[in-house]
Amino acid sequence: MKPAVFKLWRQGDVLIQGIAALPKGFCELGPGPLFSGVASGHHHQLKDRKSARIGIDRGLERYLEVLTPGAEIIHPEHATIPLPAGSYRLWQQREYADAKSAPRPVAD
């Protein structure tokens, strides 16, 4: 059996991976951006918030479900990412300053 291959997209410090389905513990979040920019204050967000649901699972991982035929992820400093209908896992890149510090979001 061949392993499933899912596409990846990157927008600055955010990685988006297509997945087969949302996790069972998916809990929808209210309105807001996918991620907030640490350094610039700019947000990675949906162009049309009604095109998708943003949520988390029990482990606080972030997910996106595109409900319409397509959705656009926008950010003022990066190219727009068009996503087809489907389910996605989202990560914000982290960095380590030193061995004594906890990981922190990359300043994008």
N, CA, C and O atoms as a Tinker XYZ file with bonds, in Angstrom:
   432  protein
     1  N      0.851000   -1.180000    0.000000    73     2
     2  CA     0.000000    0.000000    0.000000    64     1     3
     3  C      0.899000    1.246000    0.000000    63     2     4     5
     4  O      1.855000    1.333000    0.770000    81     3
     5  N      0.577000    2.198000   -0.871000    73     3     6
     6  CA     1.349000    3.438000   -0.949000    64     5     7
     7  C      0.920000    4.388000    0.159000    63     6     8     9
     8  O     -0.270000    4.489000    0.458000    81     7
     9  N      1.878000    5.090000    0.774000    73     7    10
    10  CA     1.506000    6.088000    1.787000    64     9    11
    11  C      0.825000    7.275000    1.110000    63    10    12    13
    12  O      1.127000    7.594000   -0.040000    81    11
    13  N     -0.090000    7.928000    1.822000    73    11    14
    14  CA    -0.775000    9.108000    1.306000    64    13    15
    15  C      0.212000   10.260000    1.205000    63    14    16    17
    16  O      1.062000   10.439000    2.077000    81    15
    17  N      0.097000   11.028000    0.153000    73    15    18
    18  CA     0.946000   12.199000   -0.042000    64    17    19
    19  C      0.064000   13.435000    0.029000    63    18    20    21
    20  O     -0.916000   13.546000   -0.708000    81    19
    21  N      0.406000   14.356000    0.908000    73    19    22
    22  CA    -0.372000   15.573000    1.084000    64    21    23
    23  C      0.502000   16.777000    0.773000    63    22    24    25
    24  O      1.687000   16.806000    1.105000    81    23
    25  N     -0.099000   17.762000    0.134000    73    23    26
    26  CA     0.633000   18.972000   -0.241000    64    25    27
    27  C      0.980000   19.821000    0.972000    63    26    28    29
    28  O      0.318000   19.773000    2.008000    81    27
    29  N      2.038000   20.595000    0.804000    73    27    30
    30  CA     2.471000   21.549000    1.822000    64    29    31
    31  C      2.539000   22.939000    1.200000    63    30    32    33
    32  O      2.898000   23.093000    0.033000    81    31
    33  N      2.190000   23.947000    1.994000    73    31    34
    34  CA     2.315000   25.344000    1.601000    64    33    35
    35  C      3.013000   26.070000    2.743000    63    34    36    37
    36  O      2.830000   25.720000    3.909000    81    35
    37  N      3.820000   27.089000    2.409000    73    35    38
    38  CA     4.456000   27.900000    3.431000    64    37    39
    39  C      4.191000   29.355000    3.108000    63    38    40    41
    40  O      4.335000   29.793000    1.966000    81    39
    41  N      3.801000   30.098000    4.133000    73    39    42
    42  CA     3.619000   31.540000    4.016000    64    41    43
    43  C      4.402000   32.166000    5.162000    63    42    44    45
    44  O      3.901000   32.276000    6.281000    81    43
    45  N      5.639000   32.576000    4.872000    73    43    46
    46  CA     6.495000   33.116000    5.928000    64    45    47
    47  C      6.753000   32.064000    6.987000    63    46    48    49
    48  O      7.319000   31.011000    6.693000    81    47
    49  N      6.346000   32.337000    8.213000    73    47    50
    50  CA     6.594000   31.425000    9.327000    64    49    51
    51  C      5.476000   30.407000    9.540000    63    50    52    53
    52  O      5.501000   29.669000   10.525000    81    51
    53  N      4.494000   30.352000    8.635000    73    51    54
    54  CA     3.371000   29.427000    8.774000    64    53    55
    55  C      3.475000   28.313000    7.737000    63    54    56    57
    56  O      3.682000   28.569000    6.551000    81    55
    57  N      3.328000   27.065000    8.204000    73    55    58
    58  CA     3.324000   25.894000    7.342000    64    57    59
    59  C      1.915000   25.317000    7.343000    63    58    60    61
    60  O      1.290000   25.184000    8.395000    81    59
    61  N      1.416000   24.973000    6.152000    73    59    62
    62  CA     0.070000   24.418000    5.981000    64    61    63
    63  C      0.219000   23.068000    5.301000    63    62    64    65
    64  O      0.862000   22.964000    4.256000    81    63
    65  N     -0.377000   22.027000    5.892000    73    63    66
    66  CA    -0.298000   20.684000    5.330000    64    65    67
    67  C     -1.697000   20.142000    5.100000    63    66    68    69
    68  O     -2.523000   20.155000    6.013000    81    67
    69  N     -1.973000   19.669000    3.900000    73    67    70
    70  CA    -3.230000   18.987000    3.626000    64    69    71
    71  C     -3.269000   17.680000    4.403000    63    70    72    73
    72  O     -2.273000   16.958000    4.456000    81    71
    73  N     -4.418000   17.370000    5.008000    73    71    74
    74  CA    -4.590000   16.128000    5.766000    64    73    75
    75  C     -5.878000   15.435000    5.316000    63    74    76    77
    76  O     -6.741000   16.063000    4.704000    81    75
    77  N     -6.003000   14.156000    5.618000    73    75    78
    78  CA    -7.175000   13.383000    5.186000    64    77    79
    79  C     -8.461000   13.853000    5.866000    63    78    80    81
    80  O     -9.511000   13.909000    5.227000    81    79
    81  N     -8.389000   14.188000    7.146000    73    79    82
    82  CA    -9.588000   14.589000    7.899000    64    81    83
    83  C     -9.171000   15.330000    9.160000    63    82    84    85
    84  O     -8.044000   15.188000    9.634000    81    83
    85  N    -10.077000   16.110000    9.690000    73    83    86
    86  CA    -9.833000   16.788000   10.965000    64    85    87
    87  C     -9.783000   15.764000   12.090000    63    86    88    89
    88  O    -10.425000   14.719000   11.990000    81    87
    89  N     -9.041000   16.035000   13.155000    73    87    90
    90  CA    -8.996000   15.092000   14.281000    64    89    91
    91  C    -10.339000   15.047000   15.002000    63    90    92    93
    92  O    -11.125000   15.991000   14.930000    81    91
    93  N    -10.591000   13.949000   15.691000    73    91    94
    94  CA   -11.863000   13.785000   16.418000    64    93    95
    95  C    -12.084000   14.867000   17.459000    63    94    96    97
    96  O    -13.227000   15.242000   17.717000    81    95
    97  N    -11.019000   15.378000   18.063000    73    95    98
    98  CA   -11.151000   16.385000   19.107000    64    97    99
    99  C    -11.215000   17.809000   18.585000    63    98   100   101
   100  O    -11.015000   18.749000   19.355000    81    99
   101  N    -11.490000   18.001000   17.284000    73    99   102
   102  CA   -11.519000   19.343000   16.698000    64   101   103
   103  C    -12.559000   20.211000   17.399000    63   102   104   105
   104  O    -13.708000   19.809000   17.578000    81   103
   105  N    -12.129000   21.413000   17.791000    73   103   106
   106  CA   -13.006000   22.375000   18.458000    64   105   107
   107  C    -12.841000   23.717000   17.744000    63   106   108   109
   108  O    -11.750000   24.286000   17.725000    81   107
   109  N    -13.921000   24.213000   17.161000    73   107   110
   110  CA   -13.850000   25.447000   16.385000    64   109   111
   111  C    -13.558000   26.649000   17.271000    63   110   112   113
   112  O    -14.114000   26.786000   18.361000    81   111
   113  N    -12.674000   27.521000   16.783000    73   111   114
   114  CA   -12.360000   28.774000   17.464000    64   113   115
   115  C    -13.264000   29.873000   16.909000    63   114   116   117
   116  O    -13.848000   29.722000   15.835000    81   115
   117  N    -13.373000   30.947000   17.625000    73   115   118
   118  CA   -14.161000   32.079000   17.160000    64   117   119
   119  C    -13.434000   32.833000   16.069000    63   118   120   121
   120  O    -12.375000   32.400000   15.615000    81   119
   121  N    -13.993000   33.963000   15.638000    73   119   122
   122  CA   -13.355000   34.760000   14.589000    64   121   123
   123  C    -11.967000   35.224000   15.016000    63   122   124   125
   124  O    -11.714000   35.477000   16.194000    81   123
   125  N    -11.097000   35.327000   14.059000    73   123   126
   126  CA    -9.740000   35.783000   14.337000    64   125   127
   127  C     -8.793000   35.269000   13.289000    63   126   128   129
   128  O     -9.196000   34.504000   12.413000    81   127
   129  N     -7.536000   35.673000   13.360000    73   127   130
   130  CA    -6.538000   35.233000   12.373000    64   129   131
   131  C     -6.106000   33.794000   12.604000    63   130   132   133
   132  O     -6.355000   33.218000   13.663000    81   131
   133  N     -5.450000   33.220000   11.589000    73   131   134
   134  CA    -4.843000   31.896000   11.749000    64   133   135
   135  C     -3.708000   31.992000   12.755000    63   134   136   137
   136  O     -3.613000   31.192000   13.687000    81   135
   137  N     -2.842000   32.995000   12.549000    73   135   138
   138  CA    -1.744000   33.298000   13.466000    64   137   139
   139  C     -1.480000   34.792000   13.417000    63   138   140   141
   140  O     -1.687000   35.430000   12.384000    81   139
   141  N     -1.029000   35.346000   14.519000    73   139   142
   142  CA    -0.669000   36.758000   14.583000    64   141   143
   143  C      0.830000   36.911000   14.406000    63   142   144   145
   144  O      1.611000   36.108000   14.917000    81   143
   145  N      1.227000   37.950000   13.676000    73   143   146
   146  CA     2.643000   38.229000   13.472000    64   145   147
   147  C      3.268000   38.740000   14.758000    63   146   148   149
   148  O      2.708000   39.624000   15.406000    81   147
   149  N      4.412000   38.205000   15.135000    73   147   150
   150  CA     5.085000   38.584000   16.369000    64   149   151
   151  C      5.795000   39.927000   16.207000    63   150   152   153
   152  O      5.616000   40.827000   17.029000    81   151
   153  N      6.591000   40.064000   15.161000    73   151   154
   154  CA     7.400000   41.275000   14.986000    64   153   155
   155  C      6.626000   42.411000   14.334000    63   154   156   157
   156  O      6.696000   43.556000   14.779000    81   155
   157  N      5.882000   42.087000   13.267000    73   155   158
   158  CA     5.230000   43.130000   12.476000    64   157   159
   159  C      3.821000   43.461000   12.944000    63   158   160   161
   160  O      3.312000   44.546000   12.660000    81   159
   161  N      3.192000   42.542000   13.654000    73   159   162
   162  CA     1.792000   42.739000   14.030000    64   161   163
   163  C      0.826000   42.365000   12.917000    63   162   164   165
   164  O     -0.389000   42.446000   13.097000    81   163
   165  N      1.360000   41.953000   11.755000    73   163   166
   166  CA     0.512000   41.511000   10.654000    64   165   167
   167  C      0.022000   40.095000   10.925000    63   166   168   169
   168  O      0.698000   39.313000   11.594000    81   167
   169  N     -1.159000   39.769000   10.402000    73   167   170
   170  CA    -1.763000   38.471000   10.668000    64   169   171
   171  C     -1.808000   37.610000    9.408000    63   170   172   173
   172  O     -1.967000   38.118000    8.298000    81   171
   173  N     -1.666000   36.306000    9.598000    73   171   174
   174  CA    -1.963000   35.331000    8.557000    64   173   175
   175  C     -3.452000   35.049000    8.754000    63   174   176   177
   176  O     -3.860000   34.568000    9.811000    81   175
   177  N     -4.261000   35.347000    7.737000    73   175   178
   178  CA    -5.708000   35.221000    7.925000    64   177   179
   179  C     -6.412000   34.814000    6.638000    63   178   180   181
   180  O     -5.841000   34.859000    5.549000    81   179
   181  N     -7.659000   34.419000    6.800000    73   179   182
   182  CA    -8.505000   34.095000    5.657000    64   181   183
   183  C     -9.004000   35.381000    5.029000    63   182   184   185
   184  O     -9.394000   36.310000    5.737000    81   183
   185  N     -8.995000   35.443000    3.709000    73   183   186
   186  CA    -9.536000   36.613000    3.019000    64   185   187
   187  C    -11.028000   36.724000    3.308000    63   186   188   189
   188  O    -11.541000   37.815000    3.558000    81   187
   189  N    -11.727000   35.577000    3.272000    73   187   190
   190  CA   -13.156000   35.525000    3.604000    64   189   191
   191  C    -13.327000   34.539000    4.752000    63   190   192   193
   192  O    -13.233000   33.329000    4.549000    81   191
   193  N    -13.575000   35.042000    5.942000    73   191   194
   194  CA   -13.657000   34.201000    7.152000    64   193   195
   195  C    -14.773000   33.159000    7.060000    63   194   196   197
   196  O    -14.731000   32.150000    7.765000    81   195
   197  N    -15.769000   33.389000    6.203000    73   195   198
   198  CA   -16.878000   32.436000    6.061000    64   197   199
   199  C    -16.512000   31.241000    5.178000    63   198   200   201
   200  O    -17.292000   30.296000    5.060000    81   199
   201  N    -15.330000   31.280000    4.559000    73   199   202
   202  CA   -14.940000   30.202000    3.648000    64   201   203
   203  C    -14.376000   28.978000    4.371000    63   202   204   205
   204  O    -14.216000   27.922000    3.760000    81   203
   205  N    -14.071000   29.110000    5.676000    73   203   206
   206  CA   -13.428000   28.001000    6.392000    64   205   207
   207  C    -13.672000   28.090000    7.892000    63   206   208   209
   208  O    -14.077000   29.129000    8.415000    81   207
   209  N    -13.416000   26.974000    8.570000    73   207   210
   210  CA   -13.459000   26.922000   10.039000    64   209   211
   211  C    -12.041000   26.748000   10.541000    63   210   212   213
   212  O    -11.286000   25.930000   10.016000    81   211
   213  N    -11.678000   27.519000   11.561000    73   211   214
   214  CA   -10.378000   27.401000   12.219000    64   213   215
   215  C    -10.634000   26.761000   13.584000    63   214   216   217
   216  O    -11.591000   27.120000   14.269000    81   215
   217  N     -9.787000   25.824000   13.974000    73   215   218
   218  CA    -9.987000   25.192000   15.268000    64   217   219
   219  C     -8.726000   24.544000   15.792000    63   218   220   221
   220  O     -7.670000   24.585000   15.161000    81   219
   221  N     -8.863000   23.949000   16.957000    73   219   222
   222  CA    -7.765000   23.249000   17.614000    64   221   223
   223  C     -8.241000   21.867000   18.022000    63   222   224   225
   224  O     -9.441000   21.592000   18.040000    81   223
   225  N     -7.292000   20.998000   18.350000    73   223   226
   226  CA    -7.644000   19.696000   18.916000    64   225   227
   227  C     -7.272000   19.696000   20.394000    63   226   228   229
   228  O     -6.868000   20.723000   20.940000    81   227
   229  N     -7.408000   18.559000   21.027000    73   227   230
   230  CA    -7.132000   18.474000   22.475000    64   229   231
   231  C     -5.688000   18.823000   22.809000    63   230   232   233
   232  O     -5.409000   19.310000   23.905000    81   231
   233  N     -4.769000   18.580000   21.880000    73   231   234
   234  CA    -3.364000   18.904000   22.106000    64   233   235
   235  C     -3.022000   20.331000   21.731000    63   234   236   237
   236  O     -1.854000   20.718000   21.742000    81   235
   237  N     -4.033000   21.112000   21.399000    73   235   238
   238  CA    -3.908000   22.521000   21.024000    64   237   239
   239  C     -3.197000   22.738000   19.692000    63   238   240   241
   240  O     -2.698000   23.830000   19.420000    81   239
   241  N     -3.151000   21.690000   18.857000    73   239   242
   242  CA    -2.654000   21.858000   17.490000    64   241   243
   243  C     -3.732000   22.609000   16.708000    63   242   244   245
   244  O     -4.917000   22.471000   17.010000    81   243
   245  N     -3.341000   23.393000   15.717000    73   243   246
   246  CA    -4.279000   24.234000   14.979000    64   245   247
   247  C     -4.636000   23.593000   13.638000    63   246   248   249
   248  O     -3.776000   23.037000   12.954000    81   247
   249  N     -5.928000   23.681000   13.270000    73   247   250
   250  CA    -6.436000   23.079000   12.045000    64   249   251
   251  C     -7.340000   24.049000   11.308000    63   250   252   253
   252  O     -7.847000   25.015000   11.876000    81   251
   253  N     -7.530000   23.762000   10.013000    73   251   254
   254  CA    -8.378000   24.572000    9.157000    64   253   255
   255  C     -9.194000   23.640000    8.282000    63   254   256   257
   256  O     -8.664000   22.666000    7.748000    81   255
   257  N    -10.467000   23.927000    8.132000    73   255   258
   258  CA   -11.320000   23.180000    7.216000    64   257   259
   259  C    -11.911000   24.168000    6.223000    63   258   260   261
   260  O    -12.705000   25.032000    6.596000    81   259
   261  N    -11.525000   24.039000    4.958000    73   259   262
   262  CA   -12.060000   24.905000    3.914000    64   261   263
   263  C    -13.404000   24.336000    3.484000    63   262   264   265
   264  O    -13.483000   23.202000    3.010000    81   263
   265  N    -14.462000   25.130000    3.652000    73   263   266
   266  CA   -15.832000   24.689000    3.411000    64   265   267
   267  C    -16.322000   25.002000    2.003000    63   266   268   269
   268  O    -17.204000   24.313000    1.490000    81   267
   269  N    -15.774000   26.014000    1.382000    73   267   270
   270  CA   -16.183000   26.450000    0.049000    64   269   271
   271  C    -15.249000   25.806000   -0.981000    63   270   272   273
   272  O    -14.280000   25.150000   -0.600000    81   271
   273  N    -15.522000   25.982000   -2.274000    73   271   274
   274  CA   -14.616000   25.390000   -3.268000    64   273   275
   275  C    -13.170000   25.856000   -3.126000    63   274   276   277
   276  O    -12.257000   25.184000   -3.608000    81   275
   277  N    -12.953000   26.973000   -2.485000    73   275   278
   278  CA   -11.601000   27.455000   -2.263000    64   277   279
   279  C    -11.576000   28.568000   -1.236000    63   278   280   281
   280  O    -12.586000   29.229000   -0.997000    81   279
   281  N    -10.420000   28.771000   -0.631000    73   279   282
   282  CA   -10.219000   29.849000    0.342000    64   281   283
   283  C     -8.836000   30.434000    0.090000    63   282   284   285
   284  O     -7.961000   29.766000   -0.462000    81   283
   285  N     -8.645000   31.678000    0.496000    73   283   286
   286  CA    -7.357000   32.328000    0.322000    64   285   287
   287  C     -6.780000   32.733000    1.671000    63   286   288   289
   288  O     -7.462000   33.345000    2.493000    81   287
   289  N     -5.512000   32.381000    1.888000    73   287   290
   290  CA    -4.788000   32.798000    3.085000    64   289   291
   291  C     -3.978000   34.022000    2.687000    63   290   292   293
   292  O     -3.188000   33.970000    1.744000    81   291
   293  N     -4.172000   35.120000    3.402000    73   291   294
   294  CA    -3.504000   36.370000    3.045000    64   293   295
   295  C     -2.613000   36.870000    4.180000    63   294   296   297
   296  O     -2.830000   36.560000    5.352000    81   295
   297  N     -1.614000   37.645000    3.799000    73   295   298
   298  CA    -0.684000   38.308000    4.711000    64   297   299
   299  C     -0.074000   39.450000    3.922000    63   298   300   301
   300  O      0.316000   39.237000    2.774000    81   299
   301  N      0.031000   40.654000    4.475000    73   299   302
   302  CA     0.513000   41.792000    3.702000    64   301   303
   303  C      1.946000   41.675000    3.182000    63   302   304   305
   304  O      2.311000   42.382000    2.243000    81   303
   305  N      2.762000   40.805000    3.765000    73   303   306
   306  CA     4.162000   40.690000    3.344000    64   305   307
   307  C      4.462000   39.438000    2.526000    63   306   308   309
   308  O      5.610000   39.212000    2.142000    81   307
   309  N      3.432000   38.612000    2.251000    73   307   310
   310  CA     3.648000   37.349000    1.539000    64   309   311
   311  C      2.598000   37.170000    0.456000    63   310   312   313
   312  O      1.538000   37.795000    0.491000    81   311
   313  N      2.905000   36.310000   -0.506000    73   311   314
   314  CA     1.958000   35.992000   -1.570000    64   313   315
   315  C      0.739000   35.273000   -0.979000    63   314   316   317
   316  O      0.851000   34.538000    0.002000    81   315
   317  N     -0.411000   35.497000   -1.590000    73   315   318
   318  CA    -1.648000   34.828000   -1.188000    64   317   319
   319  C     -1.556000   33.346000   -1.512000    63   318   320   321
   320  O     -1.021000   32.966000   -2.553000    81   319
   321  N     -2.078000   32.509000   -0.621000    73   319   322
   322  CA    -2.105000   31.062000   -0.848000    64   321   323
   323  C     -3.553000   30.645000   -1.074000    63   322   324   325
   324  O     -4.375000   30.762000   -0.166000    81   323
   325  N     -3.882000   30.152000   -2.288000    73   323   326
   326  CA    -5.219000   29.610000   -2.521000    64   325   327
   327  C     -5.258000   28.148000   -2.068000    63   326   328   329
   328  O     -4.391000   27.359000   -2.442000    81   327
   329  N     -6.248000   27.794000   -1.276000    73   327   330
   330  CA    -6.398000   26.416000   -0.802000    64   329   331
   331  C     -7.721000   25.848000   -1.307000    63   330   332   333
   332  O     -8.753000   26.509000   -1.189000    81   331
   333  N     -7.713000   24.644000   -1.866000    73   331   334
   334  CA    -8.972000   24.013000   -2.267000    64   333   335
   335  C     -9.735000   23.501000   -1.046000    63   334   336   337
   336  O     -9.179000   23.415000    0.049000    81   335
   337  N    -10.999000   23.165000   -1.239000    73   335   338
   338  CA   -11.805000   22.590000   -0.156000    64   337   339
   339  C    -11.069000   21.388000    0.428000    63   338   340   341
   340  O    -10.469000   20.602000   -0.305000    81   339
   341  N    -11.120000   21.251000    1.751000    73   339   342
   342  CA   -10.443000   20.138000    2.404000    64   341   343
   343  C    -10.013000   20.490000    3.805000    63   342   344   345
   344  O    -10.381000   21.537000    4.340000    81   343
   345  N     -9.223000   19.598000    4.402000    73   343   346
   346  CA    -8.752000   19.760000    5.783000    64   345   347
   347  C     -7.249000   19.989000    5.803000    63   346   348   349
   348  O     -6.513000   19.449000    4.977000    81   347
   349  N     -6.801000   20.805000    6.767000    73   347   350
   350  CA    -5.403000   21.207000    6.834000    64   349   351
   351  C     -4.938000   21.304000    8.279000    63   350   352   353
   352  O     -5.712000   21.651000    9.172000    81   351
   353  N     -3.664000   20.994000    8.497000    73   351   354
   354  CA    -3.019000   21.230000    9.789000    64   353   355
   355  C     -2.113000   22.442000    9.618000    63   354   356   357
   356  O     -1.486000   22.607000    8.572000    81   355
   357  N     -2.043000   23.291000   10.642000    73   355   358
   358  CA    -1.278000   24.530000   10.577000    64   357   359
   359  C     -0.206000   24.544000   11.653000    63   358   360   361
   360  O     -0.452000   24.128000   12.786000    81   359
   361  N      0.983000   25.020000   11.303000    73   359   362
   362  CA     2.065000   25.198000   12.269000    64   361   363
   363  C      2.616000   26.601000   12.129000    63   362   364   365
   364  O      2.652000   27.155000   11.030000    81   363
   365  N      3.042000   27.172000   13.231000    73   363   366
   366  CA     3.815000   28.398000   13.196000    64   365   367
   367  C      5.233000   28.020000   13.583000    63   366   368   369
   368  O      5.465000   27.428000   14.638000    81   367
   369  N      6.176000   28.367000   12.723000    73   367   370
   370  CA     7.572000   28.005000   12.965000    64   369   371
   371  C      8.041000   28.566000   14.296000    63   370   372   373
   372  O      7.678000   29.678000   14.679000    81   371
   373  N      8.856000   27.777000   15.001000    73   371   374
   374  CA     9.410000   28.189000   16.294000    64   373   375
   375  C     10.922000   28.163000   16.224000    63   374   376   377
   376  O     11.505000   27.511000   15.358000    81   375
   377  N     11.544000   28.871000   17.132000    73   375   378
   378  CA    12.994000   28.892000   17.201000    64   377   379
   379  C     13.430000   28.786000   18.655000    63   378   380   381
   380  O     12.678000   29.113000   19.574000    81   379
   381  N     14.657000   28.323000   18.841000    73   379   382
   382  CA    15.252000   28.217000   20.166000    64   381   383
   383  C     16.340000   29.280000   20.285000    63   382   384   385
   384  O     17.222000   29.368000   19.431000    81   383
   385  N     16.279000   30.075000   21.329000    73   383   386
   386  CA    17.307000   31.097000   21.554000    64   385   387
   387  C     18.547000   30.459000   22.179000    63   386   388   389
   388  O     19.675000   30.727000   21.768000    81   387
   389  N     18.313000   29.613000   23.180000    73   387   390
   390  CA    19.401000   28.895000   23.842000    64   389   391
   391  C     18.801000   27.735000   24.622000    63   390   392   393
   392  O     17.582000   27.573000   24.659000    81   391
   393  N     19.635000   26.942000   25.234000    73   391   394
   394  CA    19.179000   25.736000   25.937000    64   393   395
   395  C     18.310000   26.061000   27.156000    63   394   396   397
   396  O     17.537000   25.209000   27.594000    81   395
   397  N     18.418000   27.271000   27.713000    73   395   398
   398  CA    17.656000   27.633000   28.891000    64   397   399
   399  C     16.280000   28.200000   28.575000    63   398   400   401
   400  O     15.432000   28.297000   29.462000    81   399
   401  N     16.051000   28.573000   27.327000    73   399   402
   402  CA    14.796000   29.218000   26.939000    64   401   403
   403  C     13.827000   28.238000   26.296000    63   402   404   405
   404  O     14.238000   27.257000   25.676000    81   403
   405  N     12.562000   28.508000   26.447000    73   403   406
   406  CA    11.529000   27.712000   25.779000    64   405   407
   407  C     11.467000   28.139000   24.320000    63   406   408   409
   408  O     11.852000   29.261000   23.989000    81   407
   409  N     10.985000   27.252000   23.434000    73   407   410
   410  CA    10.838000   27.665000   22.046000    64   409   411
   411  C      9.865000   28.842000   21.945000    63   410   412   413
   412  O      8.943000   28.968000   22.751000    81   411
   413  N     10.081000   29.692000   20.956000    73   411   414
   414  CA     9.213000   30.849000   20.762000    64   413   415
   415  C      8.889000   30.962000   19.273000    63   414   416   417
   416  O      9.651000   30.481000   18.434000    81   415
   417  N      7.754000   31.599000   18.941000    73   415   418
   418  CA     7.436000   31.773000   17.519000    64   417   419
   419  C      8.518000   32.610000   16.824000    63   418   420   421
   420  O      9.079000   33.536000   17.410000    81   419
   421  N      8.789000   32.271000   15.595000    73   419   422
   422  CA     9.740000   33.044000   14.798000    64   421   423
   423  C      9.138000   34.430000   14.569000    63   422   424   425
   424  O      7.942000   34.553000   14.305000    81   423
   425  N      9.950000   35.454000   14.668000    73   423   426
   426  CA     9.489000   36.830000   14.422000    64   425   427
   427  C      9.373000   37.035000   12.924000    63   426   428   429
   428  O     10.381000   37.200000   12.237000    81   427
   429  N      8.133000   37.027000   12.408000    73   427   430
   430  CA     7.876000   37.185000   10.984000    64   429   431
   431  C      7.386000   38.587000   10.711000    63   430   432
   432  O      7.109000   38.932000    9.563000    81   431
